[in-house]
Amino acid sequence: MINESTQMSNCVRTYIDDYSNGKCQIYFMRYKNSKDKSLVTIEVKNKKVVQARMRFNENITNEIDKIIKKWEKTLTQVDII
């Protein structure tokens, strides 16, 4: 999470306690051909995406939003601890 926060210039590192205590899940969307390069940081609570931001907390594009919404539907099919 520290690396993600550094790459994205966001505050996701401050979510470490919430993540560790199961209050939220944090996912990192990556570029297909560059899996070490961050694209979007995603926060999930109760199987719902509550936040998805690009670098410098920029809003996600419409194309990325469609992908995340499609992915979000799969969250109801798994138990998130």
C-alpha positions, -999 to 999 in steps of 0.1 A, spaced: 0 0 0 29 23 6 42 17 -29 7 23 -43 4 55 -24 37 67 -37 30 58 -73 -4 73 -73 3 103 -50 -27 95 -29 -34 87 7 -41 49 4 -13 42 29 -36 58 56 -60 29 50 -36 3 63 -54 -1 97 -89 -2 82 -77 -28 57 -60 -48 84 -91 -48 106 -113 -59 77 -132 -25 75 -124 -22 38 -107 -39 10 -82 -22 -13 -76 -33 -49 -51 -20 -74 -60 -19 -111 -29 -23 -132 -20 -19 -168 -22 -53 -186 13 -50 -201 29 -34 -170 17 -51 -139 40 -30 -116 25 3 -128 -6 15 -110 -36 27 -129 -64 29 -103 -67 25 -66 -101 10 -55 -117 9 -21 -145 -16 -14 -168 -18 15 -196 -44 19 -189 -57 -16 -195 -22 -32 -169 1 -47 -170 32 -26 -140 49 -42 -119 45 -73 -93 71 -82 -65 76 -106 -31 93 -99 -34 125 -79 -70 114 -69 -82 122 -104 -116 108 -114 -116 76 -134 -125 77 -171 -158 65 -184 -141 34 -199 -125 25 -166 -158 31 -148 -175 6 -170 -148 -20 -163 -150 -15 -125 -188 -17 -125 -187 -50 -144 -160 -63 -119 -180 -50 -89 -209 -73 -99 -185 -103 -93 -179 -92 -57 -214 -105 -47 -203 -140 -57 -174 -143 -32 -171 -139 5 -147 -111 14 -131 -114 48 
